[in-house]
Amino acid sequence: MRAWGVAAVAMLLSACSGSLVPPGTGYGSAPYGGSPNAPVNEVPVRQPTPATPIPAVPAPPAPAGADVAAGSGVVAGPSVASLPISSDGAARALAAYRTSCGSLSRRTDQSGLTQPADWAVSCQAAQNWPANDARNFFARYFEAVQIADGAAFATGYYEPEIAGSRERRPGYDVPIYGKPDDLIDADLGAFSDDLAGKKIRGRVEGSNFVPYYDRAAIEDGALSRRGLEIAWAHDPVELFFLQVQGSGRLRLPDGGVMRIGYAGQNGRSYTGIGALMRDRGLLAPGQASMQGIMQWLRDHPAEGRAIMRENKSWVFFRELTGPGPLGAMGYAVTGQTSAAADPKFVPMGAPVFLSMDRTDATGLWVVQDTGGAIKGANRFDTFWGAGDDARAIAGGMSARGTAFLLLPVGTLARFGGR
């Protein structure tokens, strides 16, 4: 899962189209949702159990302009052995770390916190470490590090399941597009050293390189009649939230399942409609959750369509046939264990202990994913798997507390032991 949109909370939600179907097609007789004969899954938000976070180590916030963890302030956290890591949580985290830690030794850490060789010893030890002693594994090979003031914010994402069909049929007429072959990534660093690391995405039109079609153009049929449809969804609102999550499952009319995952994005800027709706006073108190926004979109179809088009981003999919959903590291992510973060502030594959103001978000996570809205220090998006429970938790996840990165022993000394 690429977790393009991730975050099912209101301020992170990108826009969904109320008019995903090209001109000349329709949704059937159900308003803003296709045929009344196909299911629309409504799952209420799971109410959290409050918890008291571990206080952060006194430290200033990240300096203005700090763009990586190494320049944001690095201080020692509590001993790993003292953290309230559950045995089950440690065992799940060990399994996840074992899966992806090898790539830590092969990739540059964008956060500036570690070197590839730092991870080799713990990764080798993880391969045969017994699950029932996982807490001691993390206590032995890692030290807790706090970035800046450690003030953490966590949301949730999940693998949604929506009604869909491999072929277009009554009640299933919202196209799910594969990645177009005219979508081109351009590395600007190849043209100028001043633009090193910067990329843009677009298409060739005549002799010009232009931005790729935005959401409105795609809704209006820019990609129709090109054979790009890999499946058809029943409900455009549900499809939008599947785009937010980055991958999901289609429950087929015969009861089978088709799994789809992120294949690309049109290069247009991501705009969260939840924040727009909140700022415009459209959401009532208690409605700022994924479920609340979905209900508003169905209750106000015309206004919803207009708001959704303000997000120009569009996500393309591919069918998944192997393990999944896949995170940004290329490995399958695990519910209640994997999380997304900004790789400039957390080494991809690193464990992190979140001590939050709700019990479900508190615990040991392994960062194996990224997200378009997950940016900056101590910002996390927790993955909850698939099914109604995952949807109920992720849909209302909004937790605040303290984050402690678990980095290889010796990392802190590189920063003067601050």
KOLLUMBA-653172 format. One record per atom (N, C-alpha, C): x, y, z. Coordinates in steps of 0.2 Angstrom, whole numbers, plus 5000, padded with zeros to 4 digits. Layout:
BEGIN
X|Y|Z
...
This chain:
BEGIN
5004|4994|5000
5000|5000|5000
5004|5006|5000
5003|5011|4996
5007|5017|4995
5005|5022|5000
4998|5021|5003
4996|5025|5008
4996|5032|5005
4993|5033|4999
4993|5040|4996
4990|5045|5001
4983|5043|5002
4980|5048|5006
4980|5046|5014
4981|5040|5015
4981|5038|5022
4976|5042|5026
4977|5042|5033
4973|5046|5037
4965|5047|5036
4961|5043|5039
4954|5044|5038
4951|5049|5043
4955|5053|5046
4952|5059|5050
4951|5065|5045
4947|5069|5048
4944|5074|5043
4949|5079|5040
4954|5081|5044
4958|5086|5041
4963|5083|5036
4963|5077|5035
4968|5074|5030
4964|5071|5024
4958|5071|5024
4954|5068|5019
4955|5072|5012
4957|5068|5007
4957|5071|5000
4950|5071|4997
4949|5074|4992
4942|5075|4989
4940|5068|4985
4934|5067|4985
4931|5062|4981
4927|5065|4976
4926|5062|4970
4922|5065|4965
4914|5062|4966
4910|5067|4965
4903|5065|4965
4901|5063|4958
4906|5064|4953
4904|5063|4946
4910|5059|4943
4911|5053|4946
4917|5049|4943
4916|5046|4936
4909|5046|4934
4908|5042|4928
4908|5047|4922
4911|5045|4917
4912|5049|4911
4905|5051|4908
4904|5056|4904
4898|5058|4902
4895|5053|4898
4888|5052|4898
4884|5047|4895
4883|5041|4899
4885|5041|4905
4884|5035|4910
4880|5038|4916
4877|5033|4920
4874|5036|4926
4875|5031|4932
4873|5033|4937
4873|5029|4943
4868|5024|4945
4862|5025|4941
4856|5021|4943
4852|5025|4947
4847|5022|4950
4842|5026|4953
4843|5028|4960
4849|5026|4963
4850|5028|4970
4854|5034|4970
4852|5040|4974
4856|5046|4973
4863|5046|4976
4867|5048|4972
4874|5048|4974
4877|5042|4976
4875|5036|4974
4878|5030|4976
4876|5024|4972
4874|5025|4966
4873|5019|4962
4867|5015|4963
4866|5009|4961
4860|5005|4961
4859|5004|4969
4852|5004|4970
4850|5003|4977
4851|4996|4979
4852|4991|4974
4853|4984|4976
4860|4982|4978
4865|4986|4977
4872|4984|4980
4873|4987|4986
4877|4984|4991
4878|4986|4998
4882|4992|4998
4881|4997|5003
4885|5002|5005
4886|5001|5012
4893|5000|5014
4895|4998|5021
4895|5004|5025
4891|5004|5030
4892|5010|5035
4894|5007|5042
4899|5009|5044
4902|5006|5051
4903|5012|5055
4900|5012|5061
4901|5018|5066
4908|5019|5068
4910|5025|5070
4917|5026|5073
4917|5022|5080
4923|5019|5081
4924|5016|5088
4926|5021|5093
4923|5021|5098
4924|5026|5103
4931|5024|5107
4936|5028|5108
4942|5026|5111
4941|5025|5119
4946|5022|5122
4947|5021|5129
4953|5026|5130
4952|5031|5135
4957|5036|5136
4963|5033|5139
4969|5036|5138
4975|5034|5142
4979|5040|5143
4984|5040|5148
4988|5045|5149
4995|5044|5146
4997|5049|5142
5004|5048|5138
5009|5048|5143
5015|5045|5142
5021|5046|5145
5024|5053|5144
5025|5057|5149
5028|5064|5147
5034|5064|5143
5034|5069|5138
5040|5069|5134
5046|5072|5138
5052|5070|5136
5058|5073|5139
5058|5081|5137
5059|5085|5142
5059|5092|5141
5064|5094|5135
5061|5097|5130
5065|5099|5124
5061|5104|5120
5065|5108|5117
5061|5113|5112
5058|5110|5106
5053|5113|5103
5051|5110|5097
5056|5111|5091
5055|5108|5086
5060|5108|5080
5061|5115|5078
5067|5117|5076
5068|5124|5074
5064|5125|5068
5062|5131|5067
5059|5133|5060
5064|5132|5055
5061|5129|5050
5065|5127|5044
5068|5120|5044
5068|5117|5050
5071|5110|5050
5068|5105|5045
5071|5102|5041
5068|5098|5036
5070|5090|5037
5074|5089|5042
5075|5082|5043
5076|5081|5051
5075|5075|5053
5076|5073|5060
5082|5076|5063
5088|5074|5060
5094|5076|5062
5095|5083|5064
5092|5087|5061
5092|5095|5062
5087|5097|5066
5083|5093|5069
5077|5095|5073
5078|5095|5081
5083|5092|5083
5085|5091|5090
5084|5084|5092
5089|5080|5094
5089|5073|5095
5091|5072|5103
5086|5070|5107
5088|5069|5114
5086|5062|5116
5089|5060|5122
5088|5053|5124
5081|5052|5127
5078|5047|5126
5071|5045|5129
5072|5040|5135
5067|5037|5137
5068|5032|5143
5071|5026|5140
5073|5022|5145
5076|5016|5143
5071|5011|5139
5072|5008|5134
5067|5004|5131
5064|4999|5135
5068|4996|5140
5065|4991|5145
5060|4994|5149
5060|5000|5150
5055|5004|5155
5049|5005|5151
5049|5005|5144
5043|5007|5141
5037|5001|5141
5031|5003|5142
5026|4998|5143
5024|4995|5137
5028|4991|5134
5027|4987|5128
5024|4980|5130
5018|4979|5127
5015|4972|5128
5019|4967|5125
5018|4961|5127
5022|4955|5124
5019|4954|5117
5012|4954|5117
5009|4953|5110
5012|4958|5105
5012|4965|5107
5014|4970|5103
5021|4969|5101
5025|4967|5106
5032|4966|5104
5033|4960|5099
5029|4955|5100
5030|4949|5095
5028|4951|5088
5022|4955|5088
5020|4958|5081
5026|4962|5078
5028|4967|5082
5033|4971|5079
5040|4968|5077
5042|4963|5081
5048|4959|5079
5047|4955|5072
5041|4952|5071
5039|4949|5065
5040|4954|5059
5037|4960|5060
5037|4965|5055
5044|4968|5054
5048|4969|5059
5055|4971|5059
5059|4966|5055
5058|4960|5057
5062|4955|5053
5060|4955|5046
5054|4956|5044
5053|4956|5037
5056|4962|5033
5057|4968|5035
5059|4973|5031
5066|4976|5033
5069|4973|5039
5075|4977|5041
5081|4976|5036
5081|4971|5032
5086|4970|5028
5087|4976|5023
5081|4979|5021
5082|4985|5017
5085|4991|5020
5085|4991|5027
5088|4997|5030
5095|4997|5029
5098|4991|5028
5106|4991|5027
5107|4992|5019
5102|4993|5015
5103|4995|5008
5101|5001|5006
5098|5005|5010
5095|5012|5008
5098|5017|5012
5098|5023|5009
5101|5029|5013
5095|5032|5017
5097|5033|5024
5092|5035|5028
5091|5043|5027
5085|5045|5025
5084|5052|5023
5083|5056|5029
5082|5053|5035
5081|5057|5041
5088|5060|5044
5094|5057|5042
5100|5059|5044
5102|5056|5051
5098|5051|5053
5099|5049|5060
5104|5043|5060
5104|5038|5055
5107|5032|5055
5111|5031|5049
5116|5026|5049
5119|5024|5043
5117|5017|5042
5117|5014|5035
5115|5008|5034
5118|5002|5038
5124|5003|5040
5127|4998|5044
5125|4997|5051
5122|5003|5053
5119|5003|5060
5114|4997|5062
5111|4995|5056
5105|4991|5057
5107|4983|5056
5113|4982|5054
5115|4975|5052
5114|4970|5058
5117|4972|5064
5117|4967|5070
5110|4966|5072
5106|4970|5073
5099|4969|5076
5095|4965|5070
5096|4967|5064
5093|4963|5059
5095|4956|5059
5101|4954|5059
5103|4947|5059
5100|4944|5065
5101|4947|5071
5098|4944|5077
5091|4943|5077
5087|4947|5073
5080|4946|5073
5077|4940|5069
5082|4938|5065
5079|4932|5061
5078|4926|5065
5081|4925|5070
5080|4918|5074
5078|4920|5081
5076|4926|5083
5074|4928|5090
5067|4925|5091
5066|4922|5097
5060|4919|5098
5055|4925|5100
5049|4924|5097
5043|4929|5098
5041|4930|5105
5042|4924|5109
5040|4925|5116
5045|4929|5120
5050|4931|5117
5055|4935|5121
5057|4942|5117
5052|4944|5113
5052|4950|5109
5054|4956|5113
5051|4957|5119
5052|4963|5122
5060|4964|5124
5063|4958|5126
5070|4958|5127
5074|4960|5121
5072|4958|5115
5075|4959|5109
5076|4967|5108
5070|4970|5109
5070|4977|5108
5074|4981|5113
5074|4978|5119
5078|4981|5125
5085|4981|5124
5087|4975|5121
5095|4974|5120
5098|4978|5114
5094|4978|5109
5097|4981|5102
5095|4988|5101
5091|4991|5105
5088|4998|5103
5089|5003|5109
5089|5009|5107
5089|5014|5112
5083|5019|5110
5079|5022|5115
5074|5026|5113
5077|5033|5112
5074|5037|5107
5077|5043|5105
5070|5048|5104
5071|5054|5106
5065|5058|5105
5067|5064|5100
5063|5065|5095
5065|5070|5091
5061|5077|5093
5065|5082|5094
5062|5088|5096
5059|5088|5102
5052|5090|5103
5049|5090|5109
5045|5083|5110
5045|5079|5105
5042|5073|5105
5034|5073|5104
5031|5079|5103
5024|5079|5103
5021|5076|5097
5018|5070|5098
5016|5066|5092
5008|5067|5091
5007|5066|5084
5000|5066|5082
4999|5060|5078
4994|5055|5079
4993|5049|5075
4986|5049|5073
4985|5047|5066
4979|5045|5063
4979|5038|5062
4974|5036|5058
4973|5029|5056
4971|5027|5049
4974|5022|5046
4971|5020|5040
4970|5012|5040
4967|5010|5035
4965|5003|5034
4964|5001|5027
4963|4994|5026
4962|4992|5019
4954|4991|5018
4951|4996|5015
4944|4996|5014
4942|4990|5010
4936|4988|5011
4932|4983|5006
4926|4987|5004
4925|4987|4997
4919|4990|4994
4916|4986|4989
4910|4987|4987
4907|4983|4982
4910|4985|4975
4912|4980|4971
4914|4981|4965
4913|4975|4960
4915|4976|4954
4914|4971|4949
4920|4972|4944
4922|4966|4941
4927|4966|4936
4925|4969|4929
4918|4968|4928
4915|4971|4922
4910|4976|4924
4909|4980|4920
4903|4985|4921
4896|4982|4920
4892|4983|4925
4885|4980|4925
4881|4985|4929
4874|4984|4929
4870|4988|4933
4872|4989|4940
4872|4995|4943
4874|4996|4950
4882|4996|4951
4886|4995|4945
4893|4995|4946
4896|4998|4940
4895|5005|4940
4897|5009|4934
4902|5015|4936
4905|5014|4941
4910|5020|4943
4917|5017|4941
4921|5019|4936
4927|5016|4934
4933|5017|4939
4936|5011|4939
4943|5011|4943
4948|5011|4938
4952|5016|4937
4957|5016|4932
4964|5013|4934
4967|5010|4929
4974|5008|4930
4979|5014|4928
4985|5013|4929
4990|5019|4927
4990|5020|4920
4989|5026|4917
4990|5027|4910
4997|5027|4908
4998|5025|4902
5005|5025|4899
5008|5031|4897
5003|5037|4897
5006|5043|4895
5007|5047|4901
5007|5044|4907
5009|5048|4913
5016|5047|4914
5020|5053|4914
5027|5053|4914
5030|5056|4920
5035|5053|4923
5039|5056|4929
5045|5060|4926
5046|5066|4927
5052|5070|4925
5057|5071|4931
5063|5069|4931
5068|5071|4936
5071|5078|4934
5069|5083|4938
5072|5089|4936
5079|5090|4937
5082|5086|4942
5089|5086|4943
5093|5084|4937
5090|5081|4932
5094|5079|4926
5095|5085|4922
5091|5090|4923
5092|5096|4919
5096|5102|4922
5096|5102|4929
5100|5107|4933
5101|5104|4940
5108|5105|4942
5110|5103|4948
5106|5107|4954
5104|5113|4952
5100|5117|4957
5093|5113|4959
5091|5109|4954
5084|5106|4955
5085|5098|4957
5091|5097|4960
5092|5090|4961
5087|5087|4967
5085|5081|4966
5080|5079|4970
5073|5081|4969
5072|5085|4964
5065|5087|4963
5062|5084|4957
5056|5082|4957
5053|5078|4951
5046|5081|4950
5044|5081|4944
5037|5083|4942
5034|5077|4938
5027|5077|4938
5024|5072|4934
5019|5075|4929
5018|5073|4923
5014|5076|4918
5013|5072|4912
5012|5075|4906
5011|5071|4900
5013|5076|4894
5015|5073|4889
5017|5077|4883
5011|5078|4879
5010|5085|4877
5004|5087|4873
5008|5091|4867
5008|5088|4861
5011|5092|4856
5019|5092|4857
5021|5097|4857
5029|5098|4859
5030|5100|4866
5025|5101|4870
5025|5103|4877
5024|5098|4882
5028|5098|4888
5026|5094|4894
5022|5098|4898
5016|5095|4899
5011|5099|4903
5008|5095|4909
5005|5098|4914
5002|5094|4920
4997|5089|4917
4997|5083|4921
4993|5078|4919
4985|5080|4921
4981|5076|4918
4974|5078|4919
4972|5078|4927
4968|5083|4929
4966|5083|4936
4960|5080|4937
4958|5080|4943
4952|5076|4945
4946|5078|4941
4945|5084|4940
4939|5086|4936
4939|5084|4929
4945|5084|4925
4946|5082|4919
4945|5074|4918
4947|5070|4923
4946|5063|4923
4939|5061|4924
4936|5065|4929
4928|5064|4929
4924|5065|4923
4927|5070|4919
4923|5072|4913
4925|5068|4907
4929|5063|4908
4930|5058|4903
4937|5058|4900
4942|5061|4902
4948|5062|4899
4951|5055|4898
4950|5050|4902
4953|5044|4902
4948|5038|4899
4942|5040|4897
4937|5035|4895
4939|5033|4888
4936|5027|4886
4937|5024|4880
4945|5023|4878
4949|5021|4883
4956|5020|4883
4957|5013|4885
4952|5009|4888
4954|5003|4890
4957|5003|4897
4957|5008|4901
4961|5008|4907
4957|5006|4913
4951|5004|4912
4947|5002|4918
4949|4995|4920
4951|4994|4926
4953|4988|4929
4947|4984|4932
4942|4989|4934
4936|4986|4938
4931|4992|4938
4925|4990|4941
4920|4995|4942
4917|4995|4949
4917|5001|4952
4914|5001|4959
4907|5003|4959
4904|5001|4964
4897|5003|4965
4896|5010|4967
4900|5012|4972
4898|5019|4976
4904|5023|4975
4903|5029|4972
4909|5034|4971
4912|5036|4978
4908|5037|4983
4910|5039|4989
4915|5034|4992
4913|5028|4992
4917|5022|4994
4924|5022|4990
4923|5023|4984
4929|5022|4980
4934|5028|4982
4931|5034|4983
4936|5039|4985
4940|5037|4991
4936|5035|4996
4940|5033|5003
4945|5027|5001
4943|5023|4996
4948|5018|4995
4954|5021|4992
4953|5027|4988
4959|5031|4985
4963|5034|4991
4959|5036|4996
4963|5039|5001
4967|5034|5005
4965|5028|5006
4969|5023|5009
4974|5020|5005
4974|5020|4998
4979|5018|4994
4979|5011|4991
4975|5007|4995
4973|5000|4992
4967|4997|4995
4965|4992|4993
4959|4989|4996
4956|4983|4993
4950|4981|4995
4947|4975|4992
4940|4977|4989
4939|4973|4983
4933|4974|4980
4929|4967|4981
4923|4968|4984
4919|4962|4985
4914|4961|4979
4916|4956|4976
4913|4955|4969
4906|4952|4970
4901|4953|4965
4894|4951|4965
4894|4943|4967
4899|4939|4965
4898|4932|4966
4901|4930|4973
4903|4935|4977
4906|4934|4983
4913|4934|4984
4916|4934|4978
4924|4934|4978
4927|4940|4979
4933|4940|4980
4937|4947|4982
4942|4948|4977
4943|4954|4974
4948|4957|4970
4952|4962|4974
4958|4961|4975
4962|4966|4979
4966|4970|4974
4966|4977|4976
4969|4982|4971
4973|4986|4976
4979|4989|4972
4984|4993|4976
4986|4999|4972
4989|5003|4975
4992|5009|4972
4996|5008|4966
4995|5011|4961
4999|5010|4955
5002|5017|4953
4999|5023|4955
5002|5029|4953
4997|5035|4955
4999|5041|4954
4995|5047|4956
4997|5052|4950
4992|5056|4949
4992|5061|4943
4997|5066|4944
5000|5067|4950
5005|5072|4951
5002|5079|4953
4995|5079|4954
4992|5085|4956
4992|5086|4963
4992|5092|4966
4992|5093|4973
4986|5090|4977
4988|5087|4983
4983|5084|4987
4980|5089|4991
4973|5090|4991
4969|5094|4996
4964|5090|5000
4965|5091|5006
4960|5088|5011
4954|5091|5011
4948|5088|5009
4942|5091|5010
4939|5091|5017
4942|5087|5021
4939|5087|5028
4941|5094|5031
4947|5097|5030
4949|5103|5032
4945|5109|5029
4943|5108|5023
4939|5113|5019
4932|5113|5022
4929|5107|5023
4923|5107|5026
4922|5110|5033
4927|5108|5037
4928|5111|5044
4928|5118|5044
4933|5121|5040
4934|5128|5040
4927|5132|5037
4923|5129|5033
4917|5132|5031
4911|5130|5035
4912|5127|5041
4907|5126|5045
4902|5121|5043
4904|5116|5038
4899|5111|5036
4898|5105|5040
4903|5104|5045
4903|5098|5049
4900|5100|5056
4895|5096|5058
4893|5097|5065
4898|5094|5070
4897|5096|5076
4902|5093|5081
4901|5086|5081
4906|5082|5081
4906|5075|5081
4906|5072|5075
4906|5076|5069
4905|5073|5063
4911|5073|5059
4917|5076|5062
4923|5076|5059
4927|5070|5059
4924|5064|5056
4927|5058|5056
4926|5056|5049
4929|5050|5047
4928|5047|5040
4921|5046|5039
4918|5043|5044
4911|5041|5043
4906|5047|5043
4908|5052|5047
4904|5058|5047
4904|5062|5040
4910|5062|5037
4911|5065|5031
4907|5062|5025
4908|5055|5025
4904|5051|5020
4897|5052|5021
4894|5053|5027
4887|5054|5027
4885|5061|5024
4889|5066|5026
4888|5073|5023
4888|5073|5016
4893|5069|5013
4893|5069|5005
4887|5066|5002
4884|5061|5006
4878|5058|5003
4872|5062|5004
4872|5066|5010
4866|5070|5011
4866|5076|5007
4872|5078|5004
4873|5085|5001
4877|5083|4994
4873|5080|4990
4877|5078|4983
4880|5083|4979
4876|5088|4978
4878|5094|4974
4884|5098|4977
4883|5099|4983
4889|5103|4987
4895|5098|4987
4894|5092|4989
4899|5087|4989
4903|5087|4983
4900|5087|4977
4904|5086|4971
4908|5092|4970
4905|5098|4972
4909|5104|4971
4915|5104|4975
4915|5102|4981
4920|5102|4986
4925|5097|4984
4923|5091|4982
4928|5086|4980
4932|5088|4974
4930|5092|4970
4934|5094|4964
4939|5098|4966
4939|5101|4972
4944|5106|4974
4951|5102|4975
4950|5095|4976
4956|5091|4976
4957|5088|4969
4963|5091|4967
4965|5089|4960
4968|5082|4959
4970|5079|4965
4974|5073|4965
4969|5067|4963
4972|5062|4959
4969|5056|4957
4973|5050|4958
4971|5045|4961
4975|5039|4962
4973|5033|4957
4978|5030|4954
4977|5024|4949
4979|5018|4953
4976|5012|4951
4976|5006|4954
4979|5001|4950
4981|4995|4953
4983|4989|4949
4980|4983|4953
4979|4977|4950
4977|4972|4954
4983|4969|4958
4981|4967|4964
4986|4963|4968
4985|4956|4968
4990|4952|4967
4989|4945|4967
4993|4941|4973
4998|4945|4975
5003|4942|4980
5001|4945|4987
5006|4944|4992
5005|4947|4999
5003|4954|4998
4999|4956|5003
4998|4963|5003
4993|4965|5009
4991|4971|5009
4993|4977|5005
5000|4979|5006
5004|4982|5001
5011|4983|5002
5012|4991|5004
5017|4992|5008
5019|4998|5010
5024|5001|5006
5026|5007|5007
5031|5011|5003
5037|5007|5002
5039|5003|5007
5045|4999|5007
5045|4993|5002
5039|4992|5000
5038|4986|4996
5036|4979|4999
5035|4980|5006
5033|4974|5010
5026|4975|5012
5023|4969|5013
5016|4969|5016
5016|4972|5023
5011|4977|5024
5010|4980|5030
5005|4975|5034
5006|4976|5041
5002|4972|5046
4998|4976|5050
4992|4974|5051
4987|4978|5055
4989|4978|5062
4988|4984|5066
4990|4985|5073
4997|4985|5074
5001|4985|5068
5009|4985|5069
5012|4990|5065
5010|4990|5058
5014|4994|5053
5011|5001|5054
5015|5006|5053
5013|5013|5053
5017|5017|5047
5014|5023|5045
5017|5027|5040
5020|5033|5044
5025|5036|5041
5028|5042|5044
5032|5045|5038
5035|5051|5040
5038|5055|5035
5046|5052|5035
5048|5049|5029
5055|5047|5030
5060|5052|5031
5059|5058|5031
5064|5063|5032
5064|5064|5040
5060|5061|5044
5060|5061|5051
5060|5055|5055
5059|5049|5051
5059|5043|5054
5062|5038|5049
5068|5034|5050
5071|5029|5046
5065|5024|5044
5065|5023|5037
5060|5018|5035
5062|5011|5038
5057|5008|5041
5058|5002|5044
5060|5002|5052
5061|5008|5054
5062|5008|5061
5056|5007|5066
5057|5004|5072
5052|5004|5077
5051|5011|5080
5045|5012|5082
5043|5018|5086
5038|5016|5092
5039|5019|5098
5034|5018|5103
5030|5024|5103
5023|5023|5103
5019|5029|5103
5015|5028|5110
5016|5033|5114
5012|5033|5120
5007|5039|5120
5001|5037|5119
4996|5042|5116
4990|5042|5121
4985|5047|5120
4980|5048|5124
4974|5044|5123
4975|5038|5120
4970|5033|5119
4974|5026|5119
4971|5021|5121
4974|5015|5122
4976|5011|5116
4971|5012|5111
4972|5008|5105
4978|5010|5101
4980|5017|5101
4985|5019|5097
4992|5018|5101
4992|5017|5107
4998|5016|5111
5001|5010|5110
5007|5009|5109
5011|5003|5108
5017|5004|5103
5020|4998|5102
5025|4998|5097
5023|4997|5090
5026|5001|5086
5024|5001|5079
5030|5001|5075
5030|4998|5069
5036|4998|5064
5034|5002|5058
5038|5007|5056
5037|5012|5051
5038|5008|5044
5033|5006|5040
5035|5003|5034
5031|5006|5028
5028|5012|5029
5024|5016|5024
5025|5023|5025
5023|5027|5020
5023|5034|5019
5016|5036|5017
5015|5043|5018
5008|5045|5015
5009|5052|5013
5004|5054|5008
5004|5061|5006
5003|5066|5011
4999|5065|5016
4998|5069|5021
5002|5068|5028
5006|5064|5028
5010|5062|5034
5017|5065|5033
5017|5071|5036
5023|5075|5035
5026|5078|5041
5032|5079|5042
5035|5082|5048
5037|5077|5054
5040|5080|5059
5042|5076|5065
5036|5074|5069
5037|5068|5071
5032|5065|5076
5025|5064|5073
5024|5063|5067
5018|5063|5064
5017|5056|5061
5012|5052|5063
5011|5045|5061
5004|5043|5059
5004|5038|5055
4997|5035|5053
4998|5028|5054
4993|5025|5059
4993|5019|5061
4989|5014|5056
4991|5008|5054
4988|5004|5050
4984|4999|5054
4977|4997|5052
4973|4993|5056
4971|4987|5053
4973|4986|5047
4971|4980|5043
4965|4981|5039
4961|4975|5039
4954|4976|5035
4948|4973|5039
4942|4975|5037
4936|4973|5040
4933|4978|5044
4927|4977|5047
4923|4982|5050
4927|4985|5056
4930|4981|5060
4934|4983|5066
4939|4988|5064
4943|4986|5059
4948|4991|5057
4945|4998|5054
4940|4997|5051
4937|5003|5048
4934|5007|5054
4931|5004|5059
4928|5008|5064
4934|5012|5068
4940|5008|5069
4945|5012|5073
4948|5017|5069
4951|5015|5063
4954|5020|5058
4950|5026|5057
4943|5025|5056
4939|5030|5054
4939|5036|5059
4940|5035|5065
4940|5040|5070
4946|5041|5074
4952|5038|5071
4958|5039|5075
4961|5046|5074
4962|5048|5080
4965|5055|5081
4968|5055|5088
4974|5054|5089
4978|5053|5095
4983|5058|5096
4984|5060|5102
4990|5064|5103
4994|5062|5109
5000|5063|5109
5004|5060|5115
5012|5061|5113
5016|5056|5115
5023|5056|5114
5026|5051|5110
5031|5052|5106
5034|5047|5102
5041|5046|5103
5043|5040|5104
5050|5038|5105
5052|5034|5100
5057|5036|5095
5060|5031|5090
5064|5026|5093
5064|5020|5091
5069|5015|5093
5074|5014|5088
5080|5017|5090
5086|5017|5085
5091|5012|5088
5096|5010|5083
5101|5005|5085
5105|5008|5091
5107|5004|5096
5111|5007|5101
5117|5010|5098
5119|5016|5101
5125|5020|5099
5123|5026|5094
5117|5026|5092
5114|5031|5088
5115|5038|5091
5113|5038|5097
5112|5045|5101
5119|5048|5102
5124|5043|5103
5131|5046|5104
5134|5050|5098
5131|5048|5092
5133|5052|5086
5130|5059|5086
5126|5061|5091
5123|5067|5091
5125|5070|5098
5130|5068|5101
5133|5071|5107
5129|5069|5113
5125|5064|5113
5122|5061|5119
5117|5066|5121
5114|5071|5117
5110|5076|5119
5103|5073|5122
